[in-house]
Amino acid sequence: MSQSRWLQTLSCEFFPPITTEGVIKLQAVREQLLAMRPAYFSVTYGAGGSTRDRTVEVVLDTQAHSGVPAAPHLTCIASTQDSVRDLLNHYRIHGIRRIVALRGDMPSGMRDPSEFRYANELVSFIRAEFGDQFHIEVAAYPEYHPQAPSPEQDFANFKRKVEAGADSAITQYFYNPDAYFRFVDQCAKAGIAIPIVPGIMPITNFVQLARFSDTCGAEIPRWVRKPLESLGEDRAAIRAFGLDVVSNLCQRLLDGGAPGLHFYTMNLAGPTLAIAERLGLIWTQTS
């Protein structure tokens, strides 16, 4: 199913750095990524709000100095209605108009999720408190959430988020485009009509990627995994192979009508820019 009725847009995701050096590096990365003319930059939020202050700092700095709208992630696990309301008011005052609303991970040792249990409850709360003042993004899982008891339950969870008021969705990363198109078709059959933007993870470090994928449930297809394993510690070869794989994936997604691409940059500019350049998505003053 094509989603081509929506304008194809690009966006990039960062995590809040821990050190001053990391902050300076991220500012330089952000400046480089402007060549892609991103629609927004999103900033992640740690388990249980563990990076809250650093997330807020990066979001407000991005909003004020990059010329690109910032979209903070907001997780509801371990949050209260008052804390969410206060944070959203703070963002609203500073011109933030897009939120990525997530359930989030339970911090180690925590048993009670507090006042919110699921992302659809957070979406409903934002809509009740702020109406249409925020564009709300939610997460989607073409290959199923690793904690979902069944594919049917996983899809029902996604549908609840949409019905609660989500405007659009960003998927977990994947390397099998058929999984994305199958999910989009399933949404269409269920009457879900919001844009579903594929999440894109560049491949630069196989060990790190395998660890992430095992945690989040993203499949690395055998035809990708085996060549990467065979390359060992050859970082340049891994990057070259990964660039081919991910660029071809992105092209197929765009050709198939995906409404955009959301890049998980890992606070690096080079891998994402290489993909964008391969796709002809880099903007210059003469283009």
C-alpha positions, 0 to 999 in steps of 0.5 A, a space after each residue: 500500500 502506498 502512502 504517497 499522498 503525504 509529502 516525503 520528509 526526513 528527520 533525525 534522532 539524537 540522544 542527549 550527551 553526557 559530557 560537555 564534549 559530547 554536547 559540542 560534538 552534537 552541535 557540530 553533527 546537527 549543523 552538518 545534518 542541515 544539508 538534508 533539510 530535515 523536518 525536525 530533530 528528535 531527542 530521546 528520553 532515558 528509562 523512567 525519565 533518567 535523562 530528563 534534564 539533559 533531554 530538555 537542554 538539548 531540545 531547547 538548544 536545538 529549537 533555539 539555534 538549529 533553525 529546525 524544530 525540535 521534537 522531544 521524546 516523552 515517556 510515561 513510565 515512572 511519570 505523573 500527570 503533574 510532571 508531564 503537564 509541567 514539562 509540556 507547558 515548559 516545552 509549549 512556552 519555548 515553541 515546541 509543537 511536536 512530541 514523540 509519545 512513548 511508553 518507555 522502559 521500566 527502570 531497573 528495580 521499579 515494579 510500579 509504572 506510576 500513573 501511566 502504564 501505556 503510551 495510549 494513556 499518555 497520548 490521551 492525556 496530552 490530547 485532553 490537556 492540550 488539545 491540538 497544540 502538539 503534533 503527537 508521534 508514536 512508535 510502531 513495530 513492523 516486526 512486533 514489539 519484543 514484549 508483545 504476547 502476540 502479533 494481534 495484541 501488538 497491533 491492537 496496542 498500536 491501534 489504541 495509540 492511534 485512536 487516542 489521538 496520534 498524528 503519525 508514527 515512527 517505526 522501529 528500525 528494520 532491514 526487511 522492507 516487506 515487513 514495513 509494507 505488510 504493516 502499512 497494508 494491515 493499518 489500511 485494512 484496519 482503517 488507520 490512516 496516519 503517516 507511518 514513517 520508517 525508522 532507519 538505522 545506519 550500519 557502522 558497527 556490527 557488534 553494537 547493532 547485533 546487541 541493539 537488535 537482540 534487545 529491541 526485537 529488530 531482525 537482522 536478515 541472514 543475508 545481512 548478518 552473515 556478510 557482516 559477521 564475515 567482515 570481522 573488525 574491518 570497519 571500513 568494509 562494514 560501513 561500505 556494505 552497510 551503506 549499500 544495504 541501507 541505501 537500497 532499503 531506503 530507496 525501496 521504501 521511498 519508491 513504495 510510497 513511504 512518507 519519509 525517513 527517520 534516521 537513528 543517527 547515534 549522534 553521528 553525521 557521516 553515516 546518515 549523510 552518506 545514505 542521504 547523498 547516495 539517495 540524492 537527498 543532500 541539498 546545496 546552495 546550487 541544487 
